[in-house]
Amino acid sequence: MVVVRLFAQVRELAGTSAIQLELPDDARAADVASAIVERFPLVAPLMPSARIAINRAFADADTPIRVGDEVAVIPPVSGG
């Protein structure tokens, strides 16, 4: 089980700031993104440009996820 924190528009569209995911032992950051889209289809347009962070560091799609990791989904932020 991994707790995933959702930020900005992803949080708003999902209607929650955190979710728990059951992932396979060989899960990668890309699997988190896929699981979130499956659970909350409205966030699908945001996910290609969103970043996954694991333990407060941005992760590549193939970065492994381990039980107990702190995972966050951070969509691009605009403003000025």
HTML snippet that shows the backbone in 3Dmol.js (N, CA, C, O; Angstrom):
<script src="https://3Dmol.org/build/3Dmol-min.js"></script>
<div id="view" style="width:600px;height:400px;position:relative"></div>
<script>
const pdb = `
ATOM      1  N   MET A   1       0.851  -1.173   0.000  1.00  0.00           N
ATOM      2  CA  MET A   1       0.000   0.000   0.000  1.00  0.00           C
ATOM      3  C   MET A   1       0.900   1.241   0.000  1.00  0.00           C
ATOM      4  O   MET A   1       1.872   1.330   0.751  1.00  0.00           O
ATOM      5  N   VAL A   2       0.548   2.176  -0.853  1.00  0.00           N
ATOM      6  CA  VAL A   2       1.284   3.427  -0.968  1.00  0.00           C
ATOM      7  C   VAL A   2       0.284   4.572  -0.868  1.00  0.00           C
ATOM      8  O   VAL A   2      -0.777   4.535  -1.491  1.00  0.00           O
ATOM      9  N   VAL A   3       0.625   5.583  -0.086  1.00  0.00           N
ATOM     10  CA  VAL A   3      -0.190   6.789  -0.017  1.00  0.00           C
ATOM     11  C   VAL A   3       0.345   7.765  -1.053  1.00  0.00           C
ATOM     12  O   VAL A   3       1.543   8.046  -1.103  1.00  0.00           O
ATOM     13  N   VAL A   4      -0.560   8.278  -1.879  1.00  0.00           N
ATOM     14  CA  VAL A   4      -0.195   9.221  -2.933  1.00  0.00           C
ATOM     15  C   VAL A   4      -0.894  10.544  -2.638  1.00  0.00           C
ATOM     16  O   VAL A   4      -2.116  10.599  -2.500  1.00  0.00           O
ATOM     17  N   ARG A   5      -0.114  11.588  -2.545  1.00  0.00           N
ATOM     18  CA  ARG A   5      -0.654  12.929  -2.316  1.00  0.00           C
ATOM     19  C   ARG A   5      -0.893  13.600  -3.666  1.00  0.00           C
ATOM     20  O   ARG A   5      -0.057  13.527  -4.567  1.00  0.00           O
ATOM     21  N   LEU A   6      -2.034  14.247  -3.788  1.00  0.00           N
ATOM     22  CA  LEU A   6      -2.421  14.905  -5.030  1.00  0.00           C
ATOM     23  C   LEU A   6      -2.421  16.411  -4.817  1.00  0.00           C
ATOM     24  O   LEU A   6      -2.872  16.904  -3.783  1.00  0.00           O
ATOM     25  N   PHE A   7      -1.909  17.138  -5.809  1.00  0.00           N
ATOM     26  CA  PHE A   7      -1.786  18.579  -5.670  1.00  0.00           C
ATOM     27  C   PHE A   7      -2.482  19.322  -6.804  1.00  0.00           C
ATOM     28  O   PHE A   7      -2.693  18.779  -7.889  1.00  0.00           O
ATOM     29  N   ALA A   8      -2.832  20.575  -6.528  1.00  0.00           N
ATOM     30  CA  ALA A   8      -3.372  21.532  -7.498  1.00  0.00           C
ATOM     31  C   ALA A   8      -4.577  20.960  -8.250  1.00  0.00           C
ATOM     32  O   ALA A   8      -5.506  20.438  -7.634  1.00  0.00           O
ATOM     33  N   GLN A   9      -4.557  21.060  -9.586  1.00  0.00           N
ATOM     34  CA  GLN A   9      -5.716  20.638 -10.388  1.00  0.00           C
ATOM     35  C   GLN A   9      -6.013  19.149 -10.243  1.00  0.00           C
ATOM     36  O   GLN A   9      -7.176  18.751 -10.300  1.00  0.00           O
ATOM     37  N   VAL A  10      -4.999  18.328 -10.061  1.00  0.00           N
ATOM     38  CA  VAL A  10      -5.246  16.894  -9.880  1.00  0.00           C
ATOM     39  C   VAL A  10      -6.078  16.687  -8.618  1.00  0.00           C
ATOM     40  O   VAL A  10      -7.038  15.916  -8.626  1.00  0.00           O
ATOM     41  N   ARG A  11      -5.718  17.363  -7.549  1.00  0.00           N
ATOM     42  CA  ARG A  11      -6.475  17.269  -6.291  1.00  0.00           C
ATOM     43  C   ARG A  11      -7.916  17.738  -6.500  1.00  0.00           C
ATOM     44  O   ARG A  11      -8.858  17.091  -6.042  1.00  0.00           O
ATOM     45  N   GLU A  12      -8.077  18.854  -7.185  1.00  0.00           N
ATOM     46  CA  GLU A  12      -9.422  19.402  -7.399  1.00  0.00           C
ATOM     47  C   GLU A  12     -10.291  18.455  -8.214  1.00  0.00           C
ATOM     48  O   GLU A  12     -11.448  18.221  -7.865  1.00  0.00           O
ATOM     49  N   LEU A  13      -9.748  17.910  -9.293  1.00  0.00           N
ATOM     50  CA  LEU A  13     -10.529  17.011 -10.150  1.00  0.00           C
ATOM     51  C   LEU A  13     -10.809  15.670  -9.485  1.00  0.00           C
ATOM     52  O   LEU A  13     -11.860  15.070  -9.710  1.00  0.00           O
ATOM     53  N   ALA A  14      -9.872  15.200  -8.667  1.00  0.00           N
ATOM     54  CA  ALA A  14     -10.067  13.924  -7.973  1.00  0.00           C
ATOM     55  C   ALA A  14     -10.974  14.090  -6.752  1.00  0.00           C
ATOM     56  O   ALA A  14     -11.582  13.124  -6.292  1.00  0.00           O
ATOM     57  N   GLY A  15     -11.063  15.310  -6.230  1.00  0.00           N
ATOM     58  CA  GLY A  15     -11.910  15.544  -5.073  1.00  0.00           C
ATOM     59  C   GLY A  15     -11.293  15.083  -3.767  1.00  0.00           C
ATOM     60  O   GLY A  15     -12.002  14.909  -2.775  1.00  0.00           O
ATOM     61  N   THR A  16      -9.983  14.883  -3.751  1.00  0.00           N
ATOM     62  CA  THR A  16      -9.297  14.437  -2.545  1.00  0.00           C
ATOM     63  C   THR A  16      -7.827  14.838  -2.634  1.00  0.00           C
ATOM     64  O   THR A  16      -7.281  15.005  -3.725  1.00  0.00           O
ATOM     65  N   SER A  17      -7.203  14.988  -1.482  1.00  0.00           N
ATOM     66  CA  SER A  17      -5.792  15.374  -1.467  1.00  0.00           C
ATOM     67  C   SER A  17      -4.852  14.188  -1.333  1.00  0.00           C
ATOM     68  O   SER A  17      -3.640  14.335  -1.487  1.00  0.00           O
ATOM     69  N   ALA A  18      -5.403  13.010  -1.048  1.00  0.00           N
ATOM     70  CA  ALA A  18      -4.554  11.818  -0.923  1.00  0.00           C
ATOM     71  C   ALA A  18      -5.384  10.569  -1.179  1.00  0.00           C
ATOM     72  O   ALA A  18      -6.578  10.520  -0.885  1.00  0.00           O
ATOM     73  N   ILE A  19      -4.721   9.566  -1.735  1.00  0.00           N
ATOM     74  CA  ILE A  19      -5.365   8.267  -1.956  1.00  0.00           C
ATOM     75  C   ILE A  19      -4.380   7.166  -1.576  1.00  0.00           C
ATOM     76  O   ILE A  19      -3.170   7.384  -1.519  1.00  0.00           O
ATOM     77  N   GLN A  20      -4.917   6.002  -1.322  1.00  0.00           N
ATOM     78  CA  GLN A  20      -4.081   4.830  -1.072  1.00  0.00           C
ATOM     79  C   GLN A  20      -4.182   3.927  -2.286  1.00  0.00           C
ATOM     80  O   GLN A  20      -5.271   3.686  -2.807  1.00  0.00           O
ATOM     81  N   LEU A  21      -3.036   3.428  -2.731  1.00  0.00           N
ATOM     82  CA  LEU A  21      -3.003   2.534  -3.882  1.00  0.00           C
ATOM     83  C   LEU A  21      -2.351   1.211  -3.508  1.00  0.00           C
ATOM     84  O   LEU A  21      -1.325   1.173  -2.828  1.00  0.00           O
ATOM     85  N   GLU A  22      -2.960   0.146  -3.961  1.00  0.00           N
ATOM     86  CA  GLU A  22      -2.334  -1.173  -3.889  1.00  0.00           C
ATOM     87  C   GLU A  22      -1.603  -1.361  -5.210  1.00  0.00           C
ATOM     88  O   GLU A  22      -2.227  -1.377  -6.271  1.00  0.00           O
ATOM     89  N   LEU A  23      -0.303  -1.501  -5.149  1.00  0.00           N
ATOM     90  CA  LEU A  23       0.501  -1.657  -6.362  1.00  0.00           C
ATOM     91  C   LEU A  23       1.268  -2.960  -6.304  1.00  0.00           C
ATOM     92  O   LEU A  23       1.566  -3.451  -5.215  1.00  0.00           O
ATOM     93  N   PRO A  24       1.597  -3.535  -7.459  1.00  0.00           N
ATOM     94  CA  PRO A  24       2.405  -4.749  -7.456  1.00  0.00           C
ATOM     95  C   PRO A  24       3.813  -4.466  -6.908  1.00  0.00           C
ATOM     96  O   PRO A  24       4.246  -3.315  -6.861  1.00  0.00           O
ATOM     97  N   ASP A  25       4.503  -5.501  -6.506  1.00  0.00           N
ATOM     98  CA  ASP A  25       5.842  -5.356  -5.931  1.00  0.00           C
ATOM     99  C   ASP A  25       6.831  -4.691  -6.888  1.00  0.00           C
ATOM    100  O   ASP A  25       7.777  -4.038  -6.447  1.00  0.00           O
ATOM    101  N   ASP A  26       6.621  -4.852  -8.174  1.00  0.00           N
ATOM    102  CA  ASP A  26       7.550  -4.289  -9.162  1.00  0.00           C
ATOM    103  C   ASP A  26       7.032  -2.973  -9.757  1.00  0.00           C
ATOM    104  O   ASP A  26       7.406  -2.600 -10.869  1.00  0.00           O
ATOM    105  N   ALA A  27       6.169  -2.272  -9.007  1.00  0.00           N
ATOM    106  CA  ALA A  27       5.552  -1.041  -9.513  1.00  0.00           C
ATOM    107  C   ALA A  27       6.588   0.049  -9.751  1.00  0.00           C
ATOM    108  O   ALA A  27       7.605   0.137  -9.063  1.00  0.00           O
ATOM    109  N   ARG A  28       6.294   0.868 -10.742  1.00  0.00           N
ATOM    110  CA  ARG A  28       7.134   2.006 -11.121  1.00  0.00           C
ATOM    111  C   ARG A  28       6.286   3.276 -11.039  1.00  0.00           C
ATOM    112  O   ARG A  28       5.066   3.204 -10.891  1.00  0.00           O
ATOM    113  N   ALA A  29       6.931   4.426 -11.136  1.00  0.00           N
ATOM    114  CA  ALA A  29       6.218   5.700 -11.078  1.00  0.00           C
ATOM    115  C   ALA A  29       5.128   5.773 -12.143  1.00  0.00           C
ATOM    116  O   ALA A  29       4.050   6.307 -11.880  1.00  0.00           O
ATOM    117  N   ALA A  30       5.384   5.254 -13.324  1.00  0.00           N
ATOM    118  CA  ALA A  30       4.374   5.262 -14.390  1.00  0.00           C
ATOM    119  C   ALA A  30       3.122   4.491 -13.983  1.00  0.00           C
ATOM    120  O   ALA A  30       2.021   4.825 -14.421  1.00  0.00           O
ATOM    121  N   ASP A  31       3.280   3.466 -13.149  1.00  0.00           N
ATOM    122  CA  ASP A  31       2.126   2.700 -12.685  1.00  0.00           C
ATOM    123  C   ASP A  31       1.233   3.534 -11.770  1.00  0.00           C
ATOM    124  O   ASP A  31       0.016   3.353 -11.752  1.00  0.00           O
ATOM    125  N   VAL A  32       1.837   4.445 -11.015  1.00  0.00           N
ATOM    126  CA  VAL A  32       1.059   5.346 -10.165  1.00  0.00           C
ATOM    127  C   VAL A  32       0.172   6.223 -11.049  1.00  0.00           C
ATOM    128  O   VAL A  32      -1.025   6.362 -10.796  1.00  0.00           O
ATOM    129  N   ALA A  33       0.767   6.808 -12.082  1.00  0.00           N
ATOM    130  CA  ALA A  33       0.005   7.668 -12.990  1.00  0.00           C
ATOM    131  C   ALA A  33      -1.146   6.892 -13.627  1.00  0.00           C
ATOM    132  O   ALA A  33      -2.264   7.400 -13.711  1.00  0.00           O
ATOM    133  N   SER A  34      -0.884   5.689 -14.069  1.00  0.00           N
ATOM    134  CA  SER A  34      -1.935   4.873 -14.693  1.00  0.00           C
ATOM    135  C   SER A  34      -3.056   4.547 -13.708  1.00  0.00           C
ATOM    136  O   SER A  34      -4.234   4.594 -14.064  1.00  0.00           O
ATOM    137  N   ALA A  35      -2.693   4.222 -12.486  1.00  0.00           N
ATOM    138  CA  ALA A  35      -3.696   3.878 -11.474  1.00  0.00           C
ATOM    139  C   ALA A  35      -4.564   5.084 -11.129  1.00  0.00           C
ATOM    140  O   ALA A  35      -5.762   4.944 -10.881  1.00  0.00           O
ATOM    141  N   ILE A  36      -3.960   6.262 -11.115  1.00  0.00           N
ATOM    142  CA  ILE A  36      -4.728   7.468 -10.811  1.00  0.00           C
ATOM    143  C   ILE A  36      -5.717   7.774 -11.933  1.00  0.00           C
ATOM    144  O   ILE A  36      -6.868   8.122 -11.670  1.00  0.00           O
ATOM    145  N   VAL A  37      -5.276   7.646 -13.168  1.00  0.00           N
ATOM    146  CA  VAL A  37      -6.176   7.884 -14.306  1.00  0.00           C
ATOM    147  C   VAL A  37      -7.305   6.864 -14.313  1.00  0.00           C
ATOM    148  O   VAL A  37      -8.447   7.206 -14.618  1.00  0.00           O
ATOM    149  N   GLU A  38      -6.998   5.625 -13.983  1.00  0.00           N
ATOM    150  CA  GLU A  38      -8.039   4.589 -13.936  1.00  0.00           C
ATOM    151  C   GLU A  38      -9.085   4.927 -12.872  1.00  0.00           C
ATOM    152  O   GLU A  38     -10.280   4.728 -13.086  1.00  0.00           O
ATOM    153  N   ARG A  39      -8.636   5.431 -11.742  1.00  0.00           N
ATOM    154  CA  ARG A  39      -9.534   5.739 -10.641  1.00  0.00           C
ATOM    155  C   ARG A  39     -10.272   7.064 -10.835  1.00  0.00           C
ATOM    156  O   ARG A  39     -11.430   7.207 -10.444  1.00  0.00           O
ATOM    157  N   PHE A  40      -9.576   8.038 -11.450  1.00  0.00           N
ATOM    158  CA  PHE A  40     -10.131   9.380 -11.656  1.00  0.00           C
ATOM    159  C   PHE A  40      -9.932   9.788 -13.117  1.00  0.00           C
ATOM    160  O   PHE A  40      -9.003  10.539 -13.415  1.00  0.00           O
ATOM    161  N   PRO A  41     -10.769   9.320 -14.022  1.00  0.00           N
ATOM    162  CA  PRO A  41     -10.585   9.595 -15.455  1.00  0.00           C
ATOM    163  C   PRO A  41     -10.504  11.078 -15.813  1.00  0.00           C
ATOM    164  O   PRO A  41      -9.885  11.431 -16.817  1.00  0.00           O
ATOM    165  N   LEU A  42     -11.111  11.947 -15.020  1.00  0.00           N
ATOM    166  CA  LEU A  42     -11.069  13.381 -15.323  1.00  0.00           C
ATOM    167  C   LEU A  42      -9.657  13.961 -15.285  1.00  0.00           C
ATOM    168  O   LEU A  42      -9.409  15.001 -15.895  1.00  0.00           O
ATOM    169  N   VAL A  43      -8.737  13.320 -14.590  1.00  0.00           N
ATOM    170  CA  VAL A  43      -7.371  13.850 -14.509  1.00  0.00           C
ATOM    171  C   VAL A  43      -6.506  13.425 -15.691  1.00  0.00           C
ATOM    172  O   VAL A  43      -5.367  13.874 -15.813  1.00  0.00           O
ATOM    173  N   ALA A  44      -7.025  12.577 -16.553  1.00  0.00           N
ATOM    174  CA  ALA A  44      -6.230  12.047 -17.675  1.00  0.00           C
ATOM    175  C   ALA A  44      -5.534  13.130 -18.501  1.00  0.00           C
ATOM    176  O   ALA A  44      -4.362  12.956 -18.836  1.00  0.00           O
ATOM    177  N   PRO A  45      -6.194  14.241 -18.848  1.00  0.00           N
ATOM    178  CA  PRO A  45      -5.497  15.253 -19.645  1.00  0.00           C
ATOM    179  C   PRO A  45      -4.299  15.897 -18.934  1.00  0.00           C
ATOM    180  O   PRO A  45      -3.394  16.412 -19.591  1.00  0.00           O
ATOM    181  N   LEU A  46      -4.290  15.869 -17.608  1.00  0.00           N
ATOM    182  CA  LEU A  46      -3.200  16.484 -16.852  1.00  0.00           C
ATOM    183  C   LEU A  46      -1.985  15.575 -16.679  1.00  0.00           C
ATOM    184  O   LEU A  46      -0.866  16.058 -16.506  1.00  0.00           O
ATOM    185  N   MET A  47      -2.198  14.285 -16.725  1.00  0.00           N
ATOM    186  CA  MET A  47      -1.139  13.358 -16.354  1.00  0.00           C
ATOM    187  C   MET A  47       0.081  13.347 -17.286  1.00  0.00           C
ATOM    188  O   MET A  47       1.191  13.134 -16.798  1.00  0.00           O
ATOM    189  N   PRO A  48      -0.066  13.563 -18.588  1.00  0.00           N
ATOM    190  CA  PRO A  48       1.143  13.555 -19.421  1.00  0.00           C
ATOM    191  C   PRO A  48       2.163  14.629 -19.034  1.00  0.00           C
ATOM    192  O   PRO A  48       3.362  14.446 -19.245  1.00  0.00           O
ATOM    193  N   SER A  49       1.703  15.732 -18.477  1.00  0.00           N
ATOM    194  CA  SER A  49       2.641  16.787 -18.098  1.00  0.00           C
ATOM    195  C   SER A  49       2.858  16.863 -16.582  1.00  0.00           C
ATOM    196  O   SER A  49       3.650  17.684 -16.120  1.00  0.00           O
ATOM    197  N   ALA A  50       2.180  16.035 -15.813  1.00  0.00           N
ATOM    198  CA  ALA A  50       2.365  16.016 -14.360  1.00  0.00           C
ATOM    199  C   ALA A  50       3.676  15.313 -14.023  1.00  0.00           C
ATOM    200  O   ALA A  50       4.169  14.489 -14.794  1.00  0.00           O
ATOM    201  N   ARG A  51       4.223  15.644 -12.883  1.00  0.00           N
ATOM    202  CA  ARG A  51       5.436  15.001 -12.408  1.00  0.00           C
ATOM    203  C   ARG A  51       5.091  14.129 -11.210  1.00  0.00           C
ATOM    204  O   ARG A  51       4.243  14.488 -10.393  1.00  0.00           O
ATOM    205  N   ILE A  52       5.746  12.999 -11.114  1.00  0.00           N
ATOM    206  CA  ILE A  52       5.621  12.120  -9.960  1.00  0.00           C
ATOM    207  C   ILE A  52       6.869  12.345  -9.108  1.00  0.00           C
ATOM    208  O   ILE A  52       7.991  12.316  -9.614  1.00  0.00           O
ATOM    209  N   ALA A  53       6.664  12.565  -7.828  1.00  0.00           N
ATOM    210  CA  ALA A  53       7.778  12.695  -6.901  1.00  0.00           C
ATOM    211  C   ALA A  53       7.736  11.519  -5.927  1.00  0.00           C
ATOM    212  O   ALA A  53       6.672  11.135  -5.442  1.00  0.00           O
ATOM    213  N   ILE A  54       8.889  10.966  -5.657  1.00  0.00           N
ATOM    214  CA  ILE A  54       9.014   9.869  -4.702  1.00  0.00           C
ATOM    215  C   ILE A  54      10.005  10.313  -3.639  1.00  0.00           C
ATOM    216  O   ILE A  54      11.153  10.649  -3.932  1.00  0.00           O
ATOM    217  N   ASN A  55       9.537  10.307  -2.405  1.00  0.00           N
ATOM    218  CA  ASN A  55      10.370  10.745  -1.289  1.00  0.00           C
ATOM    219  C   ASN A  55      10.975  12.130  -1.541  1.00  0.00           C
ATOM    220  O   ASN A  55      12.159  12.372  -1.309  1.00  0.00           O
ATOM    221  N   ARG A  56      10.114  13.022  -2.022  1.00  0.00           N
ATOM    222  CA  ARG A  56      10.427  14.441  -2.235  1.00  0.00           C
ATOM    223  C   ARG A  56      11.442  14.713  -3.340  1.00  0.00           C
ATOM    224  O   ARG A  56      12.068  15.772  -3.361  1.00  0.00           O
ATOM    225  N   ALA A  57      11.605  13.772  -4.247  1.00  0.00           N
ATOM    226  CA  ALA A  57      12.478  13.982  -5.405  1.00  0.00           C
ATOM    227  C   ALA A  57      11.712  13.581  -6.652  1.00  0.00           C
ATOM    228  O   ALA A  57      11.045  12.546  -6.663  1.00  0.00           O
ATOM    229  N   PHE A  58      11.798  14.392  -7.713  1.00  0.00           N
ATOM    230  CA  PHE A  58      11.121  14.035  -8.953  1.00  0.00           C
ATOM    231  C   PHE A  58      11.663  12.715  -9.469  1.00  0.00           C
ATOM    232  O   PHE A  58      12.860  12.440  -9.397  1.00  0.00           O
ATOM    233  N   ALA A  59      10.747  11.904  -9.994  1.00  0.00           N
ATOM    234  CA  ALA A  59      11.103  10.555 -10.433  1.00  0.00           C
ATOM    235  C   ALA A  59      10.867  10.396 -11.924  1.00  0.00           C
ATOM    236  O   ALA A  59       9.983  11.035 -12.494  1.00  0.00           O
ATOM    237  N   ASP A  60      11.659   9.545 -12.548  1.00  0.00           N
ATOM    238  CA  ASP A  60      11.415   9.135 -13.926  1.00  0.00           C
ATOM    239  C   ASP A  60      10.303   8.097 -13.933  1.00  0.00           C
ATOM    240  O   ASP A  60       9.973   7.523 -12.895  1.00  0.00           O
ATOM    241  N   ALA A  61       9.734   7.862 -15.095  1.00  0.00           N
ATOM    242  CA  ALA A  61       8.625   6.903 -15.218  1.00  0.00           C
ATOM    243  C   ALA A  61       9.002   5.508 -14.741  1.00  0.00           C
ATOM    244  O   ALA A  61       8.145   4.771 -14.256  1.00  0.00           O
ATOM    245  N   ASP A  62      10.273   5.135 -14.872  1.00  0.00           N
ATOM    246  CA  ASP A  62      10.686   3.783 -14.504  1.00  0.00           C
ATOM    247  C   ASP A  62      11.280   3.675 -13.101  1.00  0.00           C
ATOM    248  O   ASP A  62      11.849   2.641 -12.752  1.00  0.00           O
ATOM    249  N   THR A  63      11.155   4.731 -12.292  1.00  0.00           N
ATOM    250  CA  THR A  63      11.651   4.684 -10.916  1.00  0.00           C
ATOM    251  C   THR A  63      10.782   3.742 -10.091  1.00  0.00           C
ATOM    252  O   THR A  63       9.557   3.868 -10.102  1.00  0.00           O
ATOM    253  N   PRO A  64      11.395   2.798  -9.377  1.00  0.00           N
ATOM    254  CA  PRO A  64      10.609   1.855  -8.570  1.00  0.00           C
ATOM    255  C   PRO A  64       9.889   2.544  -7.411  1.00  0.00           C
ATOM    256  O   PRO A  64      10.371   3.524  -6.843  1.00  0.00           O
ATOM    257  N   ILE A  65       8.727   1.999  -7.083  1.00  0.00           N
ATOM    258  CA  ILE A  65       7.942   2.438  -5.924  1.00  0.00           C
ATOM    259  C   ILE A  65       7.998   1.314  -4.904  1.00  0.00           C
ATOM    260  O   ILE A  65       7.776   0.150  -5.237  1.00  0.00           O
ATOM    261  N   ARG A  66       8.294   1.666  -3.667  1.00  0.00           N
ATOM    262  CA  ARG A  66       8.340   0.659  -2.607  1.00  0.00           C
ATOM    263  C   ARG A  66       7.315   1.013  -1.532  1.00  0.00           C
ATOM    264  O   ARG A  66       6.973   2.182  -1.354  1.00  0.00           O
ATOM    265  N   VAL A  67       6.834   0.015  -0.829  1.00  0.00           N
ATOM    266  CA  VAL A  67       5.896   0.241   0.263  1.00  0.00           C
ATOM    267  C   VAL A  67       6.541   1.219   1.242  1.00  0.00           C
ATOM    268  O   VAL A  67       7.706   1.066   1.611  1.00  0.00           O
ATOM    269  N   GLY A  68       5.781   2.213   1.653  1.00  0.00           N
ATOM    270  CA  GLY A  68       6.282   3.199   2.594  1.00  0.00           C
ATOM    271  C   GLY A  68       6.852   4.443   1.943  1.00  0.00           C
ATOM    272  O   GLY A  68       7.125   5.426   2.633  1.00  0.00           O
ATOM    273  N   ASP A  69       7.041   4.425   0.614  1.00  0.00           N
ATOM    274  CA  ASP A  69       7.523   5.620  -0.071  1.00  0.00           C
ATOM    275  C   ASP A  69       6.483   6.728   0.028  1.00  0.00           C
ATOM    276  O   ASP A  69       5.279   6.472   0.066  1.00  0.00           O
ATOM    277  N   GLU A  70       6.970   7.954   0.070  1.00  0.00           N
ATOM    278  CA  GLU A  70       6.090   9.122   0.010  1.00  0.00           C
ATOM    279  C   GLU A  70       5.982   9.508  -1.468  1.00  0.00           C
ATOM    280  O   GLU A  70       6.977   9.881  -2.089  1.00  0.00           O
ATOM    281  N   VAL A  71       4.783   9.418  -2.023  1.00  0.00           N
ATOM    282  CA  VAL A  71       4.573   9.655  -3.446  1.00  0.00           C
ATOM    283  C   VAL A  71       3.658  10.861  -3.601  1.00  0.00           C
ATOM    284  O   VAL A  71       2.693  11.023  -2.853  1.00  0.00           O
ATOM    285  N   ALA A  72       3.972  11.706  -4.582  1.00  0.00           N
ATOM    286  CA  ALA A  72       3.150  12.893  -4.859  1.00  0.00           C
ATOM    287  C   ALA A  72       2.968  13.050  -6.347  1.00  0.00           C
ATOM    288  O   ALA A  72       3.856  12.710  -7.129  1.00  0.00           O
ATOM    289  N   VAL A  73       1.810  13.570  -6.745  1.00  0.00           N
ATOM    290  CA  VAL A  73       1.536  13.897  -8.135  1.00  0.00           C
ATOM    291  C   VAL A  73       1.397  15.412  -8.209  1.00  0.00           C
ATOM    292  O   VAL A  73       0.530  16.011  -7.572  1.00  0.00           O
ATOM    293  N   ILE A  74       2.286  16.019  -9.015  1.00  0.00           N
ATOM    294  CA  ILE A  74       2.345  17.475  -9.106  1.00  0.00           C
ATOM    295  C   ILE A  74       2.140  17.896 -10.546  1.00  0.00           C
ATOM    296  O   ILE A  74       3.026  17.699 -11.376  1.00  0.00           O
ATOM    297  N   PRO A  75       0.985  18.474 -10.861  1.00  0.00           N
ATOM    298  CA  PRO A  75       0.738  18.932 -12.231  1.00  0.00           C
ATOM    299  C   PRO A  75       1.508  20.222 -12.485  1.00  0.00           C
ATOM    300  O   PRO A  75       1.969  20.868 -11.544  1.00  0.00           O
ATOM    301  N   PRO A  76       1.648  20.596 -13.750  1.00  0.00           N
ATOM    302  CA  PRO A  76       2.329  21.861 -14.042  1.00  0.00           C
ATOM    303  C   PRO A  76       1.541  23.025 -13.438  1.00  0.00           C
ATOM    304  O   PRO A  76       0.313  22.995 -13.360  1.00  0.00           O
ATOM    305  N   VAL A  77       2.267  24.025 -13.023  1.00  0.00           N
ATOM    306  CA  VAL A  77       1.653  25.192 -12.404  1.00  0.00           C
ATOM    307  C   VAL A  77       1.889  26.380 -13.325  1.00  0.00           C
ATOM    308  O   VAL A  77       2.989  26.579 -13.841  1.00  0.00           O
ATOM    309  N   SER A  78       0.843  27.159 -13.519  1.00  0.00           N
ATOM    310  CA  SER A  78       1.000  28.360 -14.340  1.00  0.00           C
ATOM    311  C   SER A  78       0.737  29.579 -13.481  1.00  0.00           C
ATOM    312  O   SER A  78       0.146  29.484 -12.405  1.00  0.00           O
ATOM    313  N   GLY A  79       1.163  30.669 -13.944  1.00  0.00           N
ATOM    314  CA  GLY A  79       0.951  31.913 -13.203  1.00  0.00           C
ATOM    315  C   GLY A  79       2.085  32.867 -13.504  1.00  0.00           C
ATOM    316  O   GLY A  79       2.950  32.589 -14.335  1.00  0.00           O
ATOM    317  N   GLY A  80       2.070  33.955 -12.842  1.00  0.00           N
ATOM    318  CA  GLY A  80       3.146  34.888 -13.118  1.00  0.00           C
ATOM    319  C   GLY A  80       3.193  36.029 -12.188  1.00  0.00           C
ATOM    320  O   GLY A  80       4.061  36.893 -12.315  1.00  0.00           O
TER     321      GLY A  80
END
`;
const viewer = $3Dmol.createViewer("view");
viewer.addModel(pdb, "pdb");
viewer.setStyle({}, {cartoon: {color: "spectrum"}});
viewer.zoomTo();
viewer.render();
</script>
